[in-house]
């Protein structure tokens, strides 16, 4: 009741009076935070919720809270931790991707689901609504989808890099160093995270070849710590940079 009235403080007072909150109580409080744009608080409470109490409803509520504030990393982390990804949880993640205009990721998740399941209409109505918004905005501003770029400084010169680009004068050196780094990390247990590939692989491609050709990975191969991106950084490349640098 307090949640729907917009009084989160009163809802919290009641929640704190309960010695051992159950799944319904936790979920109600998480939903209260989410509906009232207190999205970080919703994520924090979900994290404090005992694992055995987390269920489909609580997971959907926290994922819905995440997209309100663009908490993509938190949403992605929570989704990957869910032991049983039901169609409603997957729908919530598709909704999260779509509302943040990450349409390739949303499409991949939908296609992965349909490899072993019948189509679920709710997944399309979230995705199609966001896709229509995107197309309308692109028509209005006359822009095409941006190419992912990375910039770094080499001997005082700003160098621009893009995926699969071999036009730079030191491309041969960059690719060789990227391969050396990858080989070294594989020896220490690194596995390529295919979830960051948001399109079907071409016939001559592998998970490794796609991820290792990202512009940010080329910049890492320069062994420079500061990299500027115009789009988000691939999670696999981020993990590599943390381990290696």
C-alpha positions as CSV (number, residue, x, y, z in Angstrom):
1,X,0.0,0.0,0.0
2,X,2.7,2.5,1.0
3,X,4.7,1.5,-2.2
4,X,1.7,2.4,-4.4
5,X,1.2,5.6,-2.5
6,X,4.8,6.6,-3.2
7,X,5.8,6.6,0.5
8,X,9.0,4.4,0.4
9,X,10.0,5.5,4.0
10,X,6.8,4.1,5.4
11,X,7.2,0.9,3.4
12,X,10.8,0.6,4.8
13,X,9.6,1.1,8.4
14,X,7.3,-1.8,8.1
15,X,9.9,-3.9,6.3
16,X,12.4,-3.3,9.1
17,X,9.9,-4.4,11.7
18,X,9.9,-8.0,10.3
19,X,12.5,-10.2,11.9
20,X,12.7,-12.8,9.2
21,X,11.3,-11.4,5.9
22,X,10.2,-14.0,3.4
23,X,10.3,-14.0,-0.4
24,X,7.1,-12.0,-0.7
25,X,8.2,-9.4,1.8
26,X,11.7,-8.9,0.1
27,X,10.1,-8.7,-3.3
28,X,7.5,-6.2,-2.2
29,X,10.3,-3.9,-0.8
30,X,12.4,-4.4,-4.0
31,X,9.4,-3.5,-6.1
32,X,8.7,-0.5,-3.9
33,X,12.2,0.8,-4.6
34,X,12.0,0.1,-8.3
35,X,8.6,1.8,-8.8
36,X,9.9,4.9,-7.0
37,X,13.1,5.2,-9.0
38,X,15.3,4.1,-6.1
39,X,17.0,1.6,-8.4
40,X,20.3,1.2,-6.6
41,X,18.5,0.5,-3.4
42,X,16.5,-2.2,-5.1
43,X,19.7,-3.9,-6.3
44,X,21.3,-3.6,-2.9
45,X,18.3,-5.2,-1.2
46,X,18.2,-8.0,-3.8
47,X,21.9,-8.7,-3.1
48,X,21.1,-8.9,0.6
49,X,18.2,-11.3,0.0
50,X,19.1,-14.9,0.9
51,X,19.8,-16.9,-2.3
52,X,17.2,-19.5,-1.3
53,X,14.5,-16.9,-1.3
54,X,15.3,-15.4,-4.7
55,X,12.7,-16.5,-7.2
56,X,11.3,-15.5,-10.6
57,X,9.2,-12.6,-9.2
58,X,12.1,-11.0,-7.2
59,X,14.4,-11.4,-10.2
60,X,12.0,-9.8,-12.6
61,X,11.4,-6.9,-10.2
62,X,15.1,-6.1,-9.7
63,X,15.7,-6.3,-13.5
64,X,12.9,-3.9,-14.1
65,X,14.4,-1.6,-11.6
66,X,17.8,-1.7,-13.3
67,X,16.7,-0.3,-16.7
68,X,15.1,2.7,-15.1
69,X,18.5,4.1,-14.3
70,X,20.5,2.3,-17.0
71,X,22.1,-0.1,-14.5
72,X,23.2,-2.4,-17.3
73,X,26.2,-4.0,-15.6
74,X,24.1,-4.8,-12.5
75,X,21.3,-6.2,-14.6
76,X,23.6,-8.4,-16.7
77,X,25.4,-9.6,-13.5
78,X,22.1,-10.5,-11.8
79,X,20.8,-12.2,-14.9
80,X,23.9,-14.4,-15.2
81,X,23.6,-15.4,-11.6
82,X,20.0,-16.6,-11.9
83,X,20.1,-20.4,-11.5
84,X,16.9,-21.0,-13.6
85,X,16.3,-18.5,-16.4
86,X,12.5,-18.6,-16.9
87,X,10.8,-17.1,-19.8
88,X,9.7,-14.2,-17.7
89,X,13.2,-13.5,-16.4
90,X,14.5,-13.6,-20.0
91,X,11.7,-11.3,-21.1
92,X,12.7,-8.8,-18.3
93,X,16.3,-8.9,-19.5
94,X,15.3,-8.4,-23.2
95,X,13.2,-5.5,-22.0
96,X,16.2,-4.1,-20.1
97,X,18.4,-4.3,-23.2
98,X,15.8,-2.9,-25.5
99,X,14.9,0.1,-23.3
100,X,18.6,0.9,-23.2
101,X,18.7,0.7,-27.0
102,X,21.0,-2.4,-27.0
103,X,19.0,-4.1,-29.7
104,X,21.6,-6.6,-30.8
105,X,21.9,-8.0,-27.3
106,X,18.1,-8.2,-27.0
107,X,17.8,-9.9,-30.3
108,X,20.5,-12.5,-29.5
109,X,18.9,-13.3,-26.1
110,X,15.5,-13.8,-27.9
111,X,17.1,-16.0,-30.6
112,X,19.0,-18.1,-28.0
113,X,15.7,-18.7,-26.1
114,X,13.9,-19.9,-29.3
115,X,16.6,-22.4,-30.1
116,X,15.0,-24.7,-27.5
117,X,11.6,-23.1,-26.8
118,X,8.5,-21.9,-28.6
119,X,8.3,-18.2,-29.3
120,X,6.9,-16.2,-26.4
121,X,4.9,-13.2,-27.5
122,X,5.8,-10.9,-24.5
123,X,9.4,-11.0,-25.6
124,X,8.5,-9.5,-29.0
125,X,6.2,-6.7,-27.7
126,X,9.0,-5.4,-25.4
127,X,11.6,-5.7,-28.2
128,X,9.4,-4.4,-31.1
129,X,8.2,-1.4,-29.1
130,X,11.8,-0.3,-28.4
131,X,12.9,-1.1,-32.0
132,X,10.2,1.2,-33.3
133,X,11.3,4.0,-31.0
134,X,14.9,3.5,-32.2
135,X,13.9,3.6,-35.9
136,X,11.8,6.7,-35.5
137,X,14.6,8.5,-33.7
138,X,17.1,7.5,-36.4
139,X,14.7,8.9,-39.0
140,X,14.3,12.1,-37.1
141,X,18.0,12.8,-36.7
142,X,19.2,11.1,-39.8
143,X,21.9,9.1,-38.1
144,X,23.2,5.6,-38.7
145,X,24.4,3.2,-36.1
146,X,27.7,4.2,-34.7
147,X,30.9,2.2,-35.4
148,X,32.7,1.3,-32.1
149,X,35.9,3.2,-31.8
150,X,38.8,3.4,-29.3
151,X,41.4,6.1,-28.9
152,X,44.7,6.0,-27.1
153,X,47.9,8.1,-27.1
154,X,51.1,6.7,-28.8
155,X,54.2,8.8,-28.4
156,X,52.1,11.9,-28.0
157,X,49.9,11.1,-31.0
158,X,46.2,10.3,-30.6
159,X,45.5,7.0,-32.5
160,X,42.0,5.9,-33.5
161,X,41.3,2.2,-33.7
162,X,38.3,0.2,-34.8
163,X,37.4,-3.5,-34.8
164,X,39.1,-5.7,-37.5
165,X,41.0,-2.7,-38.7
166,X,44.4,-3.5,-40.2
167,X,45.0,-0.1,-41.9
168,X,47.1,1.4,-39.1
169,X,50.8,1.3,-39.8
170,X,51.5,-0.8,-36.7
171,X,48.6,-3.2,-37.2
172,X,50.9,-6.2,-37.6
173,X,52.6,-5.4,-34.3
174,X,49.2,-4.9,-32.6
175,X,47.7,-8.1,-33.7
176,X,50.9,-10.1,-32.8
177,X,50.9,-8.5,-29.3
178,X,47.1,-9.2,-28.8
179,X,47.7,-12.8,-29.8
180,X,50.6,-13.1,-27.3
181,X,48.5,-11.6,-24.5
182,X,45.6,-14.0,-25.3
183,X,47.8,-17.0,-25.3
184,X,49.4,-16.1,-22.0
185,X,46.0,-15.6,-20.4
186,X,44.6,-18.8,-21.7
187,X,47.5,-20.6,-20.0
188,X,46.3,-19.1,-16.7
189,X,42.6,-20.2,-17.2
190,X,41.0,-17.3,-19.1
191,X,38.0,-18.3,-21.2
192,X,36.5,-16.1,-23.9
193,X,33.1,-14.9,-22.9
194,X,30.9,-15.5,-26.0
195,X,27.9,-13.7,-24.4
196,X,29.5,-10.4,-25.6
197,X,29.2,-11.4,-29.2
198,X,25.9,-10.0,-30.3
199,X,25.6,-11.3,-33.8
200,X,25.9,-14.7,-35.6
201,X,29.4,-15.8,-36.4
202,X,30.4,-15.9,-40.0
203,X,31.7,-19.1,-41.5
204,X,35.4,-18.2,-41.1
205,X,35.0,-16.7,-37.6
206,X,35.5,-18.1,-34.1
207,X,34.6,-16.6,-30.7
208,X,38.3,-15.9,-30.2
209,X,38.8,-14.1,-33.6
210,X,35.8,-11.8,-33.0
211,X,36.6,-10.8,-29.4
212,X,40.3,-10.4,-30.2
213,X,39.6,-8.0,-33.0
214,X,37.7,-5.5,-30.8
215,X,39.2,-2.0,-31.0
216,X,39.7,-1.8,-27.2
217,X,41.7,-5.1,-27.3
218,X,43.9,-3.5,-29.9
219,X,44.4,-0.6,-27.6
220,X,45.2,-2.9,-24.7
221,X,47.8,-4.6,-27.0
222,X,49.6,-1.2,-27.0
223,X,50.0,-1.7,-23.3
224,X,48.5,1.7,-22.6
225,X,46.2,2.0,-19.6
226,X,44.0,5.0,-20.7
227,X,41.6,4.2,-23.5
228,X,38.7,6.4,-24.6
229,X,35.6,4.7,-26.1
230,X,32.6,6.2,-28.0
231,X,30.5,3.2,-27.0
232,X,30.5,0.6,-24.2
233,X,33.5,-1.6,-23.6
234,X,33.0,-5.4,-24.2
235,X,32.9,-7.2,-20.9
236,X,35.4,-9.8,-22.1
237,X,37.9,-7.1,-23.0
238,X,37.3,-5.3,-19.7
239,X,38.0,-8.5,-17.8
240,X,41.2,-9.0,-19.9
241,X,42.4,-5.5,-19.1
242,X,41.8,-5.9,-15.4
243,X,43.7,-9.3,-15.3
244,X,46.6,-8.2,-17.6
245,X,47.2,-4.5,-16.7
